[in-house]
């Protein structure tokens, strides 16, 4: 692991301290999880944008997914 220094607003530090106290964790552990979650969210967003651009560039054909219609199970 690597130690990094960050500058945070005093109010944010107070809020984080209250949260980590309730969660019985540390600032560092909380920050690691928050950063991991943020990175995952950014990656998902980037993939969604990539897929959107792909579908905009190559439109879905009229019957492209019709082969799957018989596979749907809608229930009663």
C-alpha positions as semicolon CSV with decimal commas, in nm:
position;residue;x (nm);y (nm);z (nm)
1;X;0,000;0,000;0,000
2;X;0,101;0,356;-0,056
3;X;0,034;0,652;0,172
4;X;-0,112;0,957;-0,001
5;X;-0,190;1,301;0,132
6;X;-0,520;1,470;0,050
7;X;-0,669;1,808;0,125
8;X;-1,032;1,799;0,236
9;X;-1,277;2,058;0,363
10;X;-1,317;2,061;0,741
11;X;-1,690;1,989;0,713
12;X;-1,624;1,686;0,495
13;X;-1,370;1,550;0,743
14;X;-1,622;1,591;1,028
15;X;-1,890;1,414;0,826
16;X;-1,654;1,129;0,732
17;X;-1,545;1,094;1,095
18;X;-1,907;1,056;1,206
19;X;-1,973;0,797;0,935
20;X;-1,661;0,590;1,002
21;X;-1,741;0,594;1,373
22;X;-2,087;0,451;1,302
23;X;-1,943;0,195;1,062
24;X;-1,662;0,097;1,301
25;X;-1,399;0,152;1,035
26;X;-1,123;0,400;0,962
27;X;-1,096;0,704;0,737
28;X;-0,849;0,516;0,521
29;X;-1,069;0,210;0,479
30;X;-1,370;0,430;0,407
31;X;-1,176;0,634;0,151
32;X;-1,039;0,320;-0,019
33;X;-1,391;0,178;-0,058
34;X;-1,530;0,512;-0,179
35;X;-1,253;0,545;-0,436
36;X;-1,296;0,185;-0,557
37;X;-1,671;0,241;-0,592
38;X;-1,613;0,568;-0,780
39;X;-1,367;0,403;-1,019
40;X;-1,616;0,120;-1,090
41;X;-1,890;0,375;-1,154
42;X;-1,670;0,567;-1,397
43;X;-1,574;0,246;-1,579
44;X;-1,939;0,140;-1,614
45;X;-2,031;0,486;-1,740
46;X;-1,751;0,475;-1,998
47;X;-1,864;0,132;-2,121
48;X;-2,224;0,253;-2,145
49;X;-2,111;0,550;-2,354
50;X;-1,906;0,319;-2,576
51;X;-2,206;0,091;-2,630
52;X;-2,432;0,387;-2,698
53;X;-2,195;0,521;-2,963
54;X;-2,174;0,175;-3,118
55;X;-2,552;0,145;-3,144
56;X;-2,575;0,499;-3,281
57;X;-2,316;0,414;-3,547
58;X;-2,454;0,068;-3,629
59;X;-2,829;0,075;-3,581
60;X;-3,013;-0,238;-3,479
61;X;-3,166;-0,414;-3,775
62;X;-3,543;-0,461;-3,792
63;X;-3,529;-0,835;-3,723
64;X;-3,193;-0,851;-3,549
65;X;-3,332;-0,980;-3,221
66;X;-3,639;-1,161;-3,351
67;X;-3,458;-1,494;-3,328
68;X;-3,473;-1,456;-2,948
69;X;-3,851;-1,400;-2,932
70;X;-3,917;-1,773;-2,893
71;X;-3,671;-1,782;-2,602
72;X;-3,868;-1,538;-2,386
73;X;-4,054;-1,687;-2,097
74;X;-4,313;-1,437;-1,978
75;X;-4,485;-1,660;-1,723
76;X;-4,855;-1,670;-1,651
